[in-house]
Amino acid sequence: MFVIGDVLATIAIFFGIGLMIWATALVAALLWPEHAIRSAKALQGKAAGTFGIGLAVFAPVALIAIGLLAAPSPPAKVLGFVVAGTLLLFSSLGFGSLGYIVGDRIQEASPDTSAWVARTRGLALLTIAASTPIVGWFVLGPVLLILALGASVRSLAKPKVQPEWPANIEN
């Protein structure tokens, strides 16, 4: 039998996880803006290819994490949590760029909104949509996670055109 404290604790945990996802993705996109822009361009240009890359990275790493978490030894379980956490942390940059894309669409619809507010709202909308019971948990959330992971991987690829150093900078 559940008491009201159990229900309130469960609700607080879900809100806390959503807030952590939102904040981590926002900070990642703000810390590495060049990678976030490249991730957003990868998502806008070739979303299917980005999903494929994300799936190719996600499947083996997730299987390794699940295998380590299923192991009976505590150090293996800890390593499994580290692998899973690293996978989620690495995909936060791509999720932040997804928020940038949605935020830019919000800003197009409402030009008086600043870019910062629009991108923050876009990321909040994605987080809320992925937190929706059943559809968000089992369909939208995993698809967004794999897309974000693929965008993060593509952002680390070497750009085709290397930026040149300005002439006024001394070596």
WOTAJO-V727356 format. One record per residue. N is the residue number from 1. RES is the residue in one letter. PHI is phi in radians with two decimals (999 if undefined). NEAR is the number of other ideal C-beta (glycine too) atoms within 8 Angstrom. Layout:
BEGIN
{{N:RES:PHI:NEAR} {N:RES:PHI:NEAR}}
END
This chain:
BEGIN
{{1:M:999:2} {2:F:-1.62:5} {3:V:-1.90:6} {4:I:-1.07:6} {5:G:-1.12:6} {6:D:-1.13:8} {7:V:-1.13:9} {8:L:-1.13:8} {9:A:-1.16:8} {10:T:-1.12:8} {11:I:-1.10:8} {12:A:-1.12:8} {13:I:-1.13:8} {14:F:-1.11:9} {15:F:-1.13:8} {16:G:-1.12:8} {17:I:-1.13:9} {18:G:-1.08:11} {19:L:-1.15:8} {20:M:-1.16:8} {21:I:-1.10:12} {22:W:-1.06:11} {23:A:-1.18:8} {24:T:-1.13:10} {25:A:-1.16:15} {26:L:-1.16:12} {27:V:-1.15:9} {28:A:-1.08:13} {29:A:-1.21:16} {30:L:-1.37:8} {31:L:-1.27:6} {32:W:-2.15:8} {33:P:-1.13:8} {34:E:-1.14:6} {35:H:-1.18:11} {36:A:-1.13:16} {37:I:-1.18:10} {38:R:-1.14:11} {39:S:-1.11:17} {40:A:-1.12:13} {41:K:-1.15:8} {42:A:-1.14:13} {43:L:-1.23:14} {44:Q:-1.32:7} {45:G:-1.40:6} {46:K:-2.34:6} {47:A:-1.19:9} {48:A:-1.17:6} {49:G:-1.15:8} {50:T:-1.15:14} {51:F:-1.11:12} {52:G:-1.10:9} {53:I:-1.12:11} {54:G:-1.10:18} {55:L:-1.18:10} {56:A:-1.16:8} {57:V:-1.49:11} {58:F:-1.15:12} {59:A:-1.02:8} {60:P:-1.19:8} {61:V:-1.19:10} {62:A:-1.15:10} {63:L:-1.13:8} {64:I:-1.11:10} {65:A:-1.11:13} {66:I:-1.14:9} {67:G:-1.09:9} {68:L:-1.20:12} {69:L:-1.21:11} {70:A:-1.44:6} {71:A:-1.17:9} {72:P:-1.34:3} {73:S:-1.46:6} {74:P:-1.06:5} {75:P:-1.08:6} {76:A:-1.16:11} {77:K:-1.11:11} {78:V:-1.09:8} {79:L:-1.10:9} {80:G:-1.10:16} {81:F:-1.15:10} {82:V:-1.14:8} {83:V:-1.11:12} {84:A:-1.14:11} {85:G:-1.14:8} {86:T:-1.13:8} {87:L:-1.06:13} {88:L:-1.19:9} {89:L:-1.16:8} {90:F:-1.15:9} {91:S:-1.37:13} {92:S:-1.15:14} {93:L:-1.13:18} {94:G:-1.15:17} {95:F:-1.19:16} {96:G:-1.10:17} {97:S:-1.24:17} {98:L:-1.08:16} {99:G:-1.09:17} {100:Y:-1.12:15} {101:I:-1.10:12} {102:V:-1.13:12} {103:G:-1.12:15} {104:D:-1.14:12} {105:R:-1.19:9} {106:I:-1.11:12} {107:Q:-1.19:12} {108:E:-1.13:7} {109:A:-1.31:5} {110:S:-2.31:8} {111:P:-1.09:5} {112:D:-1.36:3} {113:T:-1.41:9} {114:S:-1.28:6} {115:A:-1.10:8} {116:W:-1.06:6} {117:V:-1.13:8} {118:A:-1.13:14} {119:R:-1.21:13} {120:T:-1.14:11} {121:R:-1.17:11} {122:G:-1.07:16} {123:L:-1.18:19} {124:A:-1.14:10} {125:L:-1.11:9} {126:L:-1.11:13} {127:T:-1.13:12} {128:I:-1.16:9} {129:A:-1.12:9} {130:A:-1.27:12} {131:S:-1.59:11} {132:T:-1.15:10} {133:P:-1.03:5} {134:I:1.10:6} {135:V:-1.15:8} {136:G:-1.22:12} {137:W:-1.22:10} {138:F:-1.85:7} {139:V:-2.11:8} {140:L:-1.18:10} {141:G:-1.04:11} {142:P:-1.10:8} {143:V:-1.13:9} {144:L:-1.14:12} {145:L:-1.10:13} {146:I:-1.21:12} {147:L:-1.07:15} {148:A:-1.13:17} {149:L:-1.14:15} {150:G:-1.11:18} {151:A:-1.17:18} {152:S:-1.13:15} {153:V:-1.14:11} {154:R:-1.17:12} {155:S:-1.25:14} {156:L:-1.46:6} {157:A:-1.15:6} {158:K:-1.14:3} {159:P:-1.12:7} {160:K:-1.14:3} {161:V:-1.98:4} {162:Q:-1.38:4} {163:P:-1.18:5} {164:E:-1.59:4} {165:W:-1.26:5} {166:P:-1.12:5} {167:A:-1.20:4} {168:N:-1.50:4} {169:I:-1.55:6} {170:E:-1.55:3} {171:N:-1.38:2}}
END
